[in-house]
Structures are given as structure tokens and as C-alpha cells.
Amino acid sequence: MTLDGRPLERLRFLTIGSFDPARPADGHEETLRIVERAEQLGFDSA
């Protein structure tokens, strides 16, 4: 519920990617897996 009592219309989340400078692709792939899982759980955006 929102502060004024209305139900939520969208659910979003924020995640900070963690990247090893020597292997940044691994960090990007992990972040994409988190976003995919969030979509499966019903989040609207990340």
C-alpha cells in the first residue's frame, strides 16, 4: 500500500552491480541473473 492507502501499481527494485575490474563481464552477467529472477518474482522494473 502507498502512504495514501492506494494499492501499489508497480513494484521496482534497485541493485548495485559488483564488478571485478579484471573480469567485468562476470559482474554484468550476475546482475542480469538478478534482474531475470526479479522478473520471475513479479517485479516490474529494476
C-alpha distance matrix in Angstrom:
0.0 3.7 6.6 7.8 5.6 5.6 4.5 5.5 9.3 10.8 11.0 13.8 15.8 18.9 22.0 25.3 28.3 31.2 34.6 38.1 40.3 43.0 40.8 37.8 37.5 36.4 33.5 32.5 32.8 30.6 27.9 28.1 27.9 24.6 23.2 24.7 23.1 19.7 20.3 21.3 18.1 16.1 15.3 15.9 17.8 19.3
3.7 0.0 3.8 5.4 5.3 5.3 6.1 6.2 9.5 10.9 11.4 13.6 15.6 18.3 21.7 24.7 27.9 30.9 34.2 37.8 39.6 42.6 40.6 37.4 37.4 36.6 33.4 32.3 33.1 31.1 28.0 28.5 28.7 25.4 23.7 25.6 24.5 20.8 21.4 23.1 20.1 17.8 16.3 16.3 17.6 19.0
6.6 3.8 0.0 3.8 5.5 7.5 9.4 10.0 13.1 14.5 14.8 16.5 18.1 20.2 23.6 26.3 29.7 32.5 35.9 39.4 41.2 44.2 42.5 39.4 39.7 38.9 35.5 34.7 35.6 33.5 30.4 31.2 31.6 28.1 26.7 28.8 27.6 23.9 24.8 26.5 23.4 21.4 19.7 19.7 20.7 21.7
7.8 5.4 3.8 0.0 3.8 5.8 9.0 10.6 13.2 15.4 16.5 18.6 20.7 23.1 26.6 29.4 32.7 35.7 38.9 42.5 44.2 47.3 45.4 42.2 42.3 41.7 38.4 37.3 38.2 36.3 33.1 33.6 34.0 30.7 29.0 30.9 29.8 26.1 26.6 28.3 25.3 22.9 21.5 21.1 22.4 23.9
5.6 5.3 5.5 3.8 0.0 3.8 6.5 9.2 12.1 14.6 15.7 18.4 20.7 23.4 26.8 29.9 33.0 36.0 39.3 42.9 44.9 47.7 45.7 42.6 42.4 41.5 38.5 37.3 37.9 35.9 32.9 33.2 33.2 30.0 28.3 29.8 28.5 25.0 25.3 26.5 23.5 21.2 20.3 20.3 22.1 23.9
5.6 5.3 7.5 5.8 3.8 0.0 3.8 6.5 8.7 11.7 13.5 16.4 19.2 22.2 25.7 28.9 31.8 35.0 38.2 41.8 43.7 46.5 44.2 41.0 40.6 39.9 37.0 35.6 36.0 34.3 31.2 31.1 31.3 28.3 26.3 27.6 26.6 23.1 22.9 24.3 21.5 18.8 18.0 17.5 19.6 21.8
4.5 6.1 9.4 9.0 6.5 3.8 0.0 3.8 6.4 9.2 10.7 14.1 17.0 20.3 23.6 27.0 29.7 32.9 36.0 39.6 41.7 44.3 41.8 38.8 38.1 37.3 34.5 33.1 33.2 31.4 28.6 28.3 28.2 25.3 23.4 24.4 23.2 19.8 19.6 20.7 17.9 15.2 14.8 14.7 17.2 19.5
5.5 6.2 10.0 10.6 9.2 6.5 3.8 0.0 3.8 5.7 7.1 10.4 13.4 16.8 20.0 23.5 26.1 29.4 32.4 36.1 38.1 40.6 38.2 35.1 34.4 33.7 30.9 29.4 29.6 28.0 25.0 24.7 24.9 22.0 19.9 21.1 20.2 16.6 16.4 18.0 15.4 12.5 11.5 11.2 13.5 15.8
9.3 9.5 13.1 13.2 12.1 8.7 6.4 3.8 0.0 3.8 7.0 10.1 13.7 17.0 20.3 23.8 26.0 29.5 32.3 36.0 37.8 40.2 37.7 34.4 33.5 33.1 30.5 28.5 28.7 27.5 24.5 23.7 24.1 21.6 19.0 19.9 19.6 16.1 15.1 17.0 15.1 11.7 10.7 9.3 11.9 14.9
10.8 10.9 14.5 15.4 14.6 11.7 9.2 5.7 3.8 0.0 3.8 6.5 10.2 13.5 16.7 20.2 22.3 25.8 28.5 32.2 34.0 36.4 33.9 30.6 29.7 29.3 26.7 24.8 25.0 23.8 20.7 20.0 20.5 18.0 15.3 16.5 16.4 12.8 12.0 14.4 12.6 9.3 7.5 5.9 8.2 11.1
11.0 11.4 14.8 16.5 15.7 13.5 10.7 7.1 7.0 3.8 0.0 3.8 7.1 10.7 13.6 17.2 19.5 22.8 25.7 29.4 31.4 33.8 31.2 28.1 27.4 26.6 23.9 22.4 22.5 20.9 17.9 17.7 17.9 15.0 12.8 14.4 13.7 10.0 10.2 12.5 10.2 7.7 5.1 5.3 7.0 8.9
13.8 13.6 16.5 18.6 18.4 16.4 14.1 10.4 10.1 6.5 3.8 0.0 3.8 7.1 10.2 13.7 15.9 19.4 22.2 25.9 27.8 30.3 27.9 24.7 24.2 23.6 20.7 19.1 19.7 18.2 14.9 15.0 15.8 12.7 10.5 12.9 12.7 9.0 9.8 12.8 11.1 9.3 5.6 5.6 4.8 5.6
15.8 15.6 18.1 20.7 20.7 19.2 17.0 13.4 13.7 10.2 7.1 3.8 0.0 3.8 6.7 10.2 12.7 16.0 19.0 22.7 24.7 27.3 25.1 22.0 21.8 21.0 17.8 16.8 17.6 15.6 12.4 13.3 14.0 10.6 9.2 12.3 11.8 8.4 10.6 13.3 11.5 11.0 7.4 8.5 6.7 5.0
18.9 18.3 20.2 23.1 23.4 22.2 20.3 16.8 17.0 13.5 10.7 7.1 3.8 0.0 3.8 6.8 9.7 13.0 16.0 19.7 21.5 24.3 22.4 19.2 19.5 18.9 15.4 14.6 16.1 14.2 10.8 12.6 13.8 10.5 9.7 13.3 13.3 10.6 12.9 15.8 14.5 14.3 10.8 11.5 8.7 5.6
22.0 21.7 23.6 26.6 26.8 25.7 23.6 20.0 20.3 16.7 13.6 10.2 6.7 3.8 0.0 3.8 6.3 9.4 12.6 16.2 18.3 21.0 19.0 16.1 16.5 15.5 12.0 11.8 13.3 11.0 7.9 10.5 11.6 8.5 8.8 12.5 12.4 10.6 13.5 15.9 15.0 15.7 12.6 13.8 11.0 7.4
25.3 24.7 26.3 29.4 29.9 28.9 27.0 23.5 23.8 20.2 17.2 13.7 10.2 6.8 3.8 0.0 3.8 6.4 9.6 13.1 15.0 18.0 16.4 13.5 14.8 14.0 10.2 10.6 12.9 10.9 8.2 11.4 13.0 10.5 11.2 14.9 15.1 14.0 16.7 19.1 18.5 19.3 16.3 17.2 14.1 10.3
28.3 27.9 29.7 32.7 33.0 31.8 29.7 26.1 26.0 22.3 19.5 15.9 12.7 9.7 6.3 3.8 0.0 3.8 6.3 10.0 12.1 14.7 12.8 9.9 11.0 10.2 6.5 7.1 9.6 8.0 5.8 9.4 11.1 9.6 10.8 14.0 14.7 14.4 16.9 19.1 19.2 20.4 17.6 18.5 15.3 11.7
31.2 30.9 32.5 35.7 36.0 35.0 32.9 29.4 29.5 25.8 22.8 19.4 16.0 13.0 9.4 6.4 3.8 0.0 3.8 6.9 9.5 12.0 10.7 8.6 10.5 9.2 5.7 8.1 10.4 8.6 8.1 11.7 12.8 11.9 13.8 16.6 17.0 17.2 19.9 21.8 21.8 23.4 20.9 22.1 19.0 15.4
34.6 34.2 35.9 38.9 39.3 38.2 36.0 32.4 32.3 28.5 25.7 22.2 19.0 16.0 12.6 9.6 6.3 3.8 0.0 3.8 6.0 8.4 7.2 5.1 7.8 7.2 4.5 7.2 9.9 9.3 9.5 12.5 14.0 14.0 15.7 18.1 19.1 19.7 22.0 23.8 24.4 25.9 23.5 24.4 21.2 17.7
38.1 37.8 39.4 42.5 42.9 41.8 39.6 36.1 36.0 32.2 29.4 25.9 22.7 19.7 16.2 13.1 10.0 6.9 3.8 0.0 3.8 5.4 5.2 5.4 8.6 7.8 6.9 9.9 12.0 11.6 12.7 15.5 16.6 17.0 19.0 21.1 22.0 22.9 25.3 26.8 27.5 29.3 27.0 28.1 24.9 21.4
40.3 39.6 41.2 44.2 44.9 43.7 41.7 38.1 37.8 34.0 31.4 27.8 24.7 21.5 18.3 15.0 12.1 9.5 6.0 3.8 0.0 3.8 5.5 5.5 9.2 9.9 9.2 11.3 13.9 14.4 15.0 17.5 19.2 19.7 21.2 23.4 24.7 25.5 27.5 29.4 30.2 31.7 29.2 29.8 26.5 23.0
43.0 42.6 44.2 47.3 47.7 46.5 44.3 40.6 40.2 36.4 33.8 30.3 27.3 24.3 21.0 18.0 14.7 12.0 8.4 5.4 3.8 0.0 3.8 6.3 9.0 9.6 10.4 12.5 14.3 15.1 16.5 18.6 19.9 21.1 22.8 24.5 25.8 27.1 29.0 30.5 31.6 33.3 31.2 31.9 28.8 25.4
40.8 40.6 42.5 45.4 45.7 44.2 41.8 38.2 37.7 33.9 31.2 27.9 25.1 22.4 19.0 16.4 12.8 10.7 7.2 5.2 5.5 3.8 0.0 3.8 5.6 5.9 7.4 9.4 10.6 11.8 13.5 15.2 16.4 17.9 19.6 21.0 22.4 24.0 25.7 27.1 28.4 30.2 28.3 29.1 26.1 22.9
37.8 37.4 39.4 42.2 42.6 41.0 38.8 35.1 34.4 30.6 28.1 24.7 22.0 19.2 16.1 13.5 9.9 8.6 5.1 5.4 5.5 6.3 3.8 0.0 3.8 5.4 5.3 6.4 8.8 10.1 10.9 12.7 14.6 15.7 17.0 18.7 20.4 21.5 23.1 24.9 26.2 27.6 25.4 25.9 22.8 19.6
37.5 37.4 39.7 42.3 42.4 40.6 38.1 34.4 33.5 29.7 27.4 24.2 21.8 19.5 16.5 14.8 11.0 10.5 7.8 8.6 9.2 9.0 5.6 3.8 0.0 3.8 5.4 5.1 6.1 8.6 9.9 10.6 12.4 14.4 15.4 16.5 18.5 20.0 21.2 22.8 24.6 26.0 24.1 24.6 21.7 18.9
36.4 36.6 38.9 41.7 41.5 39.9 37.3 33.7 33.1 29.3 26.6 23.6 21.0 18.9 15.5 14.0 10.2 9.2 7.2 7.8 9.9 9.6 5.9 5.4 3.8 0.0 3.8 5.5 5.1 6.2 8.7 10.0 10.7 12.6 14.4 15.4 16.7 18.6 20.2 21.4 22.9 24.8 23.2 24.3 21.6 18.7
33.5 33.4 35.5 38.4 38.5 37.0 34.5 30.9 30.5 26.7 23.9 20.7 17.8 15.4 12.0 10.2 6.5 5.7 4.5 6.9 9.2 10.4 7.4 5.3 5.4 3.8 0.0 3.8 5.4 5.1 6.2 8.7 9.9 10.7 12.5 14.4 15.5 16.7 18.7 20.3 21.3 23.0 21.0 22.0 19.1 15.9
32.5 32.3 34.7 37.3 37.3 35.6 33.1 29.4 28.5 24.8 22.4 19.1 16.8 14.6 11.8 10.6 7.1 8.1 7.2 9.9 11.3 12.5 9.4 6.4 5.1 5.5 3.8 0.0 3.8 5.5 5.1 6.3 8.8 10.0 10.7 12.4 14.4 15.4 16.7 18.7 20.1 21.3 19.3 19.8 16.8 13.9
32.8 33.1 35.6 38.2 37.9 36.0 33.2 29.6 28.7 25.0 22.5 19.7 17.6 16.1 13.3 12.9 9.6 10.4 9.9 12.0 13.9 14.3 10.6 8.8 6.1 5.1 5.4 3.8 0.0 3.8 5.4 5.1 6.3 8.8 9.9 10.5 12.4 14.3 15.4 16.8 18.6 20.2 18.8 19.6 17.2 14.7
30.6 31.1 33.5 36.3 35.9 34.3 31.4 28.0 27.5 23.8 20.9 18.2 15.6 14.2 11.0 10.9 8.0 8.6 9.3 11.6 14.4 15.1 11.8 10.1 8.6 6.2 5.1 5.5 3.8 0.0 3.8 5.4 5.1 6.4 8.8 9.9 10.7 12.5 14.5 15.5 16.7 18.8 17.3 18.8 16.5 13.8
27.9 28.0 30.4 33.1 32.9 31.2 28.6 25.0 24.5 20.7 17.9 14.9 12.4 10.8 7.9 8.2 5.8 8.1 9.5 12.7 15.0 16.5 13.5 10.9 9.9 8.7 6.2 5.1 5.4 3.8 0.0 3.8 5.4 5.1 6.3 8.7 10.0 10.6 12.6 14.5 15.4 16.8 14.8 15.9 13.2 10.2
28.1 28.5 31.2 33.6 33.2 31.1 28.3 24.7 23.7 20.0 17.7 15.0 13.3 12.6 10.5 11.4 9.4 11.7 12.5 15.5 17.5 18.6 15.2 12.7 10.6 10.0 8.7 6.3 5.1 5.4 3.8 0.0 3.8 5.4 5.0 6.1 8.6 9.8 10.6 12.5 14.3 15.4 13.8 14.6 12.3 10.1
27.9 28.7 31.6 34.0 33.2 31.3 28.2 24.9 24.1 20.5 17.9 15.8 14.0 13.8 11.6 13.0 11.1 12.8 14.0 16.6 19.2 19.9 16.4 14.6 12.4 10.7 9.9 8.8 6.3 5.1 5.4 3.8 0.0 3.8 5.4 5.1 6.2 8.6 9.9 10.7 12.5 14.4 13.6 15.2 13.6 11.8
24.6 25.4 28.1 30.7 30.0 28.3 25.3 22.0 21.6 18.0 15.0 12.7 10.6 10.5 8.5 10.5 9.6 11.9 14.0 17.0 19.7 21.1 17.9 15.7 14.4 12.6 10.7 10.0 8.8 6.4 5.1 5.4 3.8 0.0 3.8 5.5 5.2 6.2 8.8 10.0 10.6 12.6 11.2 13.2 11.6 9.4
23.2 23.7 26.7 29.0 28.3 26.3 23.4 19.9 19.0 15.3 12.8 10.5 9.2 9.7 8.8 11.2 10.8 13.8 15.7 19.0 21.2 22.8 19.6 17.0 15.4 14.4 12.5 10.7 9.9 8.8 6.3 5.0 5.4 3.8 0.0 3.8 5.4 5.0 6.3 8.8 9.8 10.7 8.8 10.1 8.2 6.6
24.7 25.6 28.8 30.9 29.8 27.6 24.4 21.1 19.9 16.5 14.4 12.9 12.3 13.3 12.5 14.9 14.0 16.6 18.1 21.1 23.4 24.5 21.0 18.7 16.5 15.4 14.4 12.4 10.5 9.9 8.7 6.1 5.1 5.5 3.8 0.0 3.8 5.4 5.2 6.5 8.8 10.1 9.6 11.0 10.2 9.7
23.1 24.5 27.6 29.8 28.5 26.6 23.2 20.2 19.6 16.4 13.7 12.7 11.8 13.3 12.4 15.1 14.7 17.0 19.1 22.0 24.7 25.8 22.4 20.4 18.5 16.7 15.5 14.4 12.4 10.7 10.0 8.6 6.2 5.2 5.4 3.8 0.0 3.8 5.4 5.0 6.3 8.8 9.0 11.5 11.4 10.8
19.7 20.8 23.9 26.1 25.0 23.1 19.8 16.6 16.1 12.8 10.0 9.0 8.4 10.6 10.6 14.0 14.4 17.2 19.7 22.9 25.5 27.1 24.0 21.5 20.0 18.6 16.7 15.4 14.3 12.5 10.6 9.8 8.6 6.2 5.0 5.4 3.8 0.0 3.8 5.3 5.0 6.4 5.4 8.3 8.3 8.0
20.3 21.4 24.8 26.6 25.3 22.9 19.6 16.4 15.1 12.0 10.2 9.8 10.6 12.9 13.5 16.7 16.9 19.9 22.0 25.3 27.5 29.0 25.7 23.1 21.2 20.2 18.7 16.7 15.4 14.5 12.6 10.6 9.9 8.8 6.3 5.2 5.4 3.8 0.0 3.8 5.3 5.1 5.1 6.8 7.7 8.9
21.3 23.1 26.5 28.3 26.5 24.3 20.7 18.0 17.0 14.4 12.5 12.8 13.3 15.8 15.9 19.1 19.1 21.8 23.8 26.8 29.4 30.5 27.1 24.9 22.8 21.4 20.3 18.7 16.8 15.5 14.5 12.5 10.7 10.0 8.8 6.5 5.0 5.3 3.8 0.0 3.8 5.5 7.5 9.9 11.4 12.4
18.1 20.1 23.4 25.3 23.5 21.5 17.9 15.4 15.1 12.6 10.2 11.1 11.5 14.5 15.0 18.5 19.2 21.8 24.4 27.5 30.2 31.6 28.4 26.2 24.6 22.9 21.3 20.1 18.6 16.7 15.4 14.3 12.5 10.6 9.8 8.8 6.3 5.0 5.3 3.8 0.0 3.8 6.0 9.4 11.1 12.1
16.1 17.8 21.4 22.9 21.2 18.8 15.2 12.5 11.7 9.3 7.7 9.3 11.0 14.3 15.7 19.3 20.4 23.4 25.9 29.3 31.7 33.3 30.2 27.6 26.0 24.8 23.0 21.3 20.2 18.8 16.8 15.4 14.4 12.6 10.7 10.1 8.8 6.4 5.1 5.5 3.8 0.0 3.8 6.4 9.1 11.1
15.3 16.3 19.7 21.5 20.3 18.0 14.8 11.5 10.7 7.5 5.1 5.6 7.4 10.8 12.6 16.3 17.6 20.9 23.5 27.0 29.2 31.2 28.3 25.4 24.1 23.2 21.0 19.3 18.8 17.3 14.8 13.8 13.6 11.2 8.8 9.6 9.0 5.4 5.1 7.5 6.0 3.8 0.0 3.8 5.7 7.6
15.9 16.3 19.7 21.1 20.3 17.5 14.7 11.2 9.3 5.9 5.3 5.6 8.5 11.5 13.8 17.2 18.5 22.1 24.4 28.1 29.8 31.9 29.1 25.9 24.6 24.3 22.0 19.8 19.6 18.8 15.9 14.6 15.2 13.2 10.1 11.0 11.5 8.3 6.8 9.9 9.4 6.4 3.8 0.0 3.8 7.2
17.8 17.6 20.7 22.4 22.1 19.6 17.2 13.5 11.9 8.2 7.0 4.8 6.7 8.7 11.0 14.1 15.3 19.0 21.2 24.9 26.5 28.8 26.1 22.8 21.7 21.6 19.1 16.8 17.2 16.5 13.2 12.3 13.6 11.6 8.2 10.2 11.4 8.3 7.7 11.4 11.1 9.1 5.7 3.8 0.0 3.8
19.3 19.0 21.7 23.9 23.9 21.8 19.5 15.8 14.9 11.1 8.9 5.6 5.0 5.6 7.4 10.3 11.7 15.4 17.7 21.4 23.0 25.4 22.9 19.6 18.9 18.7 15.9 13.9 14.7 13.8 10.2 10.1 11.8 9.4 6.6 9.7 10.8 8.0 8.9 12.4 12.1 11.1 7.6 7.2 3.8 0.0
